[in-house]
Amino acid sequence: MFYILDYIEHYWISISSFPFVIQVAIFFIMFSCAMTATLMINVFTVRRAKQLKEIIVKDHRPKIFSFLRNILISPEDYTDAEVASLWQEQFGPLNKKAYISLIPTLEDVAKQEKQLIGSTNYNAIIAGLKVDSYLEKRLDFSSTRVRLRAFQSLSRLELTISDSKILPHTYARNTSLRKESRASYVGVSNNDPFKFFELDNEMNQWDHISLMQQFELHHSDKLPNFSKWIKYSKDKAQILFFVKLVAHFRQEQSISTVIELLNHEDHAIRREAILAVGKMQVRDIENHLVKMYFTQTLLCQNAIIEAVSYINSGKSLGFLKMAYELANNNDSKKLIAEVIYLYGKQGQQLFKELVAKAEGFDQLILKHVENPLIPSALKTYHANFKNYRVRASGSVVHIPGDSAIS
């Protein structure tokens, strides 16, 4: 020990005799080496901990999965105490190590047996194994990653917890935590799940996807009226999100509000409104879309072409032909050609005429469109729509292959 101290002292005296610039350089080199070593140790520790968790989950998952699923699908009703007792017999005490495998496995079971969420046995599993209490405690951890994972688990398991546990995180400085907690609040709050839509939320595409999952999981049977947020929100990303929701859930009572956005000054919002009325097959608006086509930006023009395809009234073939002939953009020309190709028997006939006249690159575009081995979103939409009957006005329906997040 003394030898090491003498060794350090010797080098310290040697360094102190060097010029100041060299001393500073040596200090930064040593500091960088120390920081690199610390970072490597930290990375190794995190990776090792993750590997250990994966091993635990892998080793216990099959037995735990069978245990949970058998209880969930059993015709016999279990009590909280019975579930806890059975777990104790088969897996031992409910400790931190047990929850490492229990939570993700229960998420898998809930996803597979979604129709049984909320059943007597499901509630017995949650209460008996204290899953909700465990996840609530995880929200108190200092680690942002742990809290984010807890919010995600609460959402996937469709558990509601006290607002007092969630609200502190919905105003967190950490952007990821704040957004995740607000998205989770839509699903896990038992008070006012939509309160944060009254604020500007700076949504991005990932936030749209996360929130869409919340609406699908928790509110598809009882949707709020999206019009109020479309009308009064000043957050562009939030307006786009609710227009997508109107189209995805086909909320008829919000159509008039979406139609008002066809004259919105923002191109992105106008585009989304055009696509929404198209996907909802608002035929009364088709002539208006056709008339406004040539005064729109390329973004909105392509949206109008898609909307005409979704509406599929058979009355806009002449417009499509004109749009194709006047198109000076290859991507737009391909889109219009594809819509013509999918536009019923008359569209097929016009498409054949275009193929007969086409030369050079135009012919390649048309051959690309009619190739059945090349998939596209429009082809998928129309293939699914042929076998799907839209319910009467005022109901909420989903068109197979339709996605609000595009």
N, C-alpha and C positions, 0 to 999 in steps of 0.2 A: 504493500500500500504506500509506504514512504518512498519507495523507489519510483512509483508512478508520479507522486507529487513532486519529487525532485526533477523528474523528467519534464513535467509540465512547466515547472519554475525555470528550468534551463532554457526551454524554448521561448518562454515569455520574455526573459531577459534578452535573448537573442533578437526577438522581433522588435523589442523596444529600442534597439540600437539602429533599426532600419529607418530610412527616410519616411516622413509622414505619409506620403502618397502610397508607398509600398505597404505601410501598416494598414491603411484604409483598404487597399486591394486585398490583402490577406484576410482582413476581417470579413469582407463581403464574400470571399471564397469560402471561408469556414462557415459563415452564416448560411450560405446557399447549400453547402453540403449537409448541414444540420437539418435545414428545412426539407431537403430532398429525402433524407433518411426518415424524418418524421412522417412525411407524406406517404412514403413507401410502406412504412409500418402500419399507418392508418388504413391504407388501401388493402393491405394483406389482412388486417384484422376484420375489416368489413366483409371482404370476400370470404374469409374463413367462417365468419358468423352466418353468412348467407348460405354457404355450402352445408353447414351443420343443420340449418333450418330445413333445407331441401331434403337432406337425408332423413330427418325426423318425419317430415311430411310423407316422403316416399315409403318409408318403412311402415307407417301406421295407417296411411290413407285407405287401403283396401278394407281393412277390418272396420275402421271408423265409418267408412262410406256405407258398408252393409248394415252396420249397427243403426245408423241414423235413418237410412232409407226404410229398413224393415219396420221401425217404429212409425215412421211417417205414413207409410201405405197400409199399415195394419188396420183391419176393421175394428179392432178393439181399442177403446180409448184409454190412454195412459195418463197418469197424474204426474205432476212435477217431481214428487218424491220417488215415484217408480222409475222414472228416467234417470234420476241422479243415482239411485241405488244400482240399477243395471250398469251404468257407466263405471261406478266404483268397483263392481265385481269383475268387469272385463278389462278395464284400463287403469285402475288405480285412482289416486287422488286427482282432483281438478287443479292442476298447477300451471305455471307459465309454460312449461314444456308441452303439456297436454293441449293448451289453446293454440300453440303454433301449428298443430296439425288439424285441430278441431274446426277452427274458423274457416280456412279455405275449403276444407272438405264439405262443411255444411253449406257453403256457397254453391259448390258443385251439385249437391243434392237438391238444393232449392231451385237451381236453374233447371235441373232435369225434371223435377216434380213441381213445376211452377203452379199448377192448378191446386196444389194442396197447401200453398202458403196461406197462413191465417187459420188453418184447420186446428182442431183441438189438440192433435198430437204435435203439430208444429209448434204451437204455443207452449206445450209441455216441454218440448226439447229446449226452446229458448229460455224458459223460466227455470227448468230443472238443472240445466247446465250453466245458468247465469251468463248467457252469451251477451245479452244487452248490457248487464252491469259491467262485464269485462271490457266491452267496447267503449262504454262511457268513461271508464277509468283511463283508457288509452288516449282519450281526447285531452287529458290533463298532462300528458307527457310533453317535455320540452322539445323533443325532436319533431320537426315539421313532417318528416317522412312518415313517422308513426301515426301522427294525427290525420294525415291525408289518407293513409291506409284504413284507419278506423272509420272515417267518413264513407269511404268506398264500400266497406263491408256492411255498414248500417244500411246503405242504399240497396245493395244487392240482396240483403236478407229482408228488406222491406220492414225495417224496425223503426218505430217512432220513439223519440226520446224527448225529454224536457227541453223547451226552448232555451232555458237558462244555461244549458250545457253547450248549445250550438252558437248562440248569439255572440259571445266574446270573440269567436273565431271569424265571424262574418265581417268584422271590422279590423281584422289583423293587418299589420303592415306588409307582411309577406303576401305577395300577389297570388301565388299559387294556392296558398292556404285559404286566402279570402275567397277566391273564386270557387274552389272545391267545396268549401263549407256552405257558400250561398247556393251552389247547385244541389248539394245534399239537403239543404234546408227545404227545398221544394218537395223532397220525398220523405224526410224524416221528421219534419215539424208537425206537431199535433195541434198547432194553433192557427197561424196564418202563413201557409207555405209560399204564397206569391208576393209577400210584402216587399221583397227586394227588386221586383220589376218596376217599382215606382221610382227607383234610382237609376242613374247611369252606371252600367256595369262593365263597360269596356270589353265586350265579348269578342273572342276570336273564333275561328272555325272549330277548334277543339271544344270550346265552351258550348257552342251550338250542339255538338254531338253529345256532350255530357248531359246537358239539359234535356235534349230530346229523349235520352234514356230515362230520365226521371219522369217525364210526362208519360212515356210508354209504360213504365213500371207501375206508376202510382195514380195517374189521373186520366187514363184513356177512356174510362167509363163515365167520368164526370169532369168534363173540361170547362175551364173558365171561358168567358167570352174574350177572345184575343183582340177585338176591335179597340178596346179602351187603351191598350198599350200601343197599338199601331198609331192611333190618333194623337195621343198626348206625349209619347216619348220623344225626346230630342236626341236620343242615342241611335245613330244610324245602324250600328250592328244589331241592336236590340229590335229595331223595326224589321230588319231583314229576317231575323230569327222568327218573329211572330208571323210574318207573311208566309214563311216556309211551313210553320205549324198549321196555319189555316189550310194550305194546300195539302199537307200530309194527312191531317185529320178530316179534311173536306168539310170544314165548318161553314155551312151554308149561311148562317146569320152574319158572318163577317165579310161576305162577298162584296157588299156595297162599299165597305171601308177600303177593301183592297182595290176596287175599281177606281176610287179617288186617287190612288197612287200612280195611276197610268200617266198622269200629268206632272208627277213629282220631278223636281229639278235635278235630283241625284240620279245618275244613270244606273247605278247598281240597284237602287230601290225600285226604279221603274222596271228594270229587267225582271226582278223577282216578282213584281206584281203581274207582269205579263205572263210569266211562266205559271203563276198561281191560278189565274183565271183560265189558262189553257188546261192545266191538269184537272181543274174542277169542271171543265167542259161548259163554260158559260157561253152558250152559243149566241146570245144576244149581243155580245161584245165583239164577235169575230169581225164584222164589217168595220168597226171602229179601229181594230188592230190593223186591218189591211190598209185603211186610209192613212194611218199614221206611219206606215212602214218606211216610206221613202224620205221622211223628215227625221228619222232617228239615227242614232249612232250605230256603228256596226254591232256592238254588244246587244243593243235592244232589237236590232233587225233580226239577228239570229234567234233571239228569244221569241219574237213574233212568229218566225217560221216554225219553231218548236211548238208554240201554242196552237197554231193552225193544225199541226199534226195531231196534237192531243185532242183537240175538239173534233177533228175528223168528220166534218159535216158533209163533205163532198161538194161544197159550193165554192171552194177557193182554188180550184185547179187552174183556172185562167191566171189568177194572181201568182200562183207558184211558177207557172211557165214564164211569165214576164220577169219575175224576180230572178229566175235562173238565167235567163238570157241577158239581163242587165248586170248580173253579179260580176265584179272584177276582182274577187278574192277567192282563191282556190278552196279555202276551208268553208267559206259560205256556200260556194257552188256545190261542194260535196254534201253539205247539210241539206240544201234545197233539193238536190237530186235524190237523197235518201228519203226525204218526206214525200216526194212525188212517187217514188218506188213503193212506199207503204200506204199510199192514198187510194186504196180500193182498186177495183178493176179499171176504172178510168185512168187512174194514176199509173197503173201498170202499162196501159196502152200508150200513154204519153211518154213513159220512160223508154219503151221500145222505139218510139219515133226519135227520141233524143239520141239513143244509141246508134240508130241507123245513120244519123246525120253527123255524129261526133267524129272528130279527128284529133290526132295527137294526144296531148295531155288530158283534154276533156274526155276522151274515150277511156283513158286509164281510170279517171275518177268514177265514171259510170260502171266500169267493170268491177272496180273495188266495191262499189255500193251493192251490186247485185250478187256478190260472192257470198254464199251462205256460210262459209267457214270463217268469215270475218264478223265478229259480234259487234253490237253497238247498243247503247242505252235505249234508243228509239225502237230498235228491232225487238229487244226484250220487252219493252213496255207494250207494244202492239201485240206481240205473241201472247202475253199474259192477259191482255185486255179482251181478247177474243173469247176466252173461257171464263170471263168474270162479268157478272151482272151487277151494275151499280144500283144500290137501294134507293128508295124514294127520297125526295127532297126533304132536308131537315135532319137526316141521320148522319152519323159519323162513319165513314167507310175508308178502307185502305185499298188502293189498287196494287196488286202484287207487282213487285218490281219497281214501284214508285218509292222514291226516297226524298224526304224533305231536305236532307243535307247533301247538296250536290256541288 
